[in-house]
Amino acid sequence: MSNNILTQNDIRHVDYKDVDLLKQFINPHGRIVSRNRSGLTAKQQRAVEAAVKRARFMGLLPYIQK
């Protein structure tokens, strides 16, 4: 069993409106962190990527940061 943020907090569904959670998976440049850095499973990583992209599209997260 992996020991990551989602399993520690018992988060089963990643919501695009939970910006504080999603910011933990974005590096200072605004890019999505890889699985090696985040420690997520493949299924969790896909859910996080989809949520981040949806949040960006809705204007909740920036596409890039300077």
N, C-alpha and C positions, 0 to 999 in steps of 0.2 A: 504494500500500500504506500502510495506516495505521500509525502508530507509537505503540502504546499498551502498557500493561503486559502484556497477554496475548500479544501478538505478540513483544514483546521477550524474554519468558521462554519462548517456544515452548509455551504452554499451549493445548491444543486442546479439552480438556474441563474445564469448570468444575465442581468437586465441592463439594457443600454442606458436606462435612466439613472443607474447607480454610478455616477461620474467619479465619486471618491474611490470606489473599488477599481474602476477601469484605469484611473490615473496611476495605479500601482504597476500596471502592465505596459506603461509607456515610458520611454527613456526621455532625457531632457530635450532631445531634438524633436520629439513628437512621434517617433517610430514605435511600432509594436515590438515588445521584447520577445526574443526567441524562446523556444521551449527549454533550451539549455540554461538560460538565465532565470526563467520564471519557475521551472520545476513542475510545470503542469503536465497532465497526460495529454495525449493527442486529441481526445474528444473535448477536454476542457479548453485546450488551446484554440481549437476551431470555434468554440462558443465565445471565447474572449475576443477573437479576431472579428467575428461577425458583430458582436456587440459594440466594439470600438468603431468599426466602419459605419454602423448604423448611427451611433452617437455623433460621429463626425458629420454625417449627412444631415442629421437633424440640427446641427449647430451647437451641440452640447460640449464637444471637444474640438480643439483646433486640428487642422491637418498637419501644420508644421509649427514649430516654436523656435524662436531665435534666441 
